Amino acid sequence: MGCVRTVTNGLNRVAGVKEADVSLPENSATVQFDEKQTSIEELNNAVRDAGYQITDMVS
């Protein structure tokens, strides 16, 4: 499985994630989520669990 799919699937498994768009060329991910159901920390954990890390975050 490719890295984009791995990270996307990991993020989409987090409760409250509405949409996850991961871009390899841009080294970025845009995630729409319900703040009542999940947190930035949970999203970060999902990325780490997929074997990657977040180096910069913009909200």
N, C-alpha and C positions, 0 to 999 in steps of 0.2 A: 504494500500500500504506500502511496506517495506521501510526502510530508504534509502537503496541503490538505489532503483527505484525512490524514491522521489527526491533525490539529482541529480541522472543521468538525469531524466526528466527536472528538473529545469535548469541544465546546458545546455542540448540540445536545450532548447527553446531560448537561447541567440543567437542572430544573429552572425554568424561567427564561431560558434563552429562546428568543423569537427568531433570530437570524444571525448566522456567523458567516462572514465573508473573509477568507484568508487569501492573501496574495503573496506568492513566492517572489516575483520580481520586485515588489515593493517592501518585502520583509515586514508585512503588516497584517493585522487582523482587525476587522470592524465587527463589533458585536452589539446587537440590539437585544436588551434583556429587561425583565421586570425586576426592579430593585427591591420589590417586596418579597421576591422568591429566591433571589441569589445576590451575591456580592462580587465586587472586583476580586476579592481574595479567592473566592471559589472559582472564578474564571481563570485566575492566575494558576491555581492548583491544577485545573484541567489541562492547561497548556504544559505545565511541568510534568504531569502524569503522562502526557503524550510524548515526552522526551525533549521538550523545547523550553525556552525561557523567554520571559518578557523583559526587554531591555529599556523600553521607554513607553510611557502611557500618557495618552491625551484623552481628556473626557469632554 
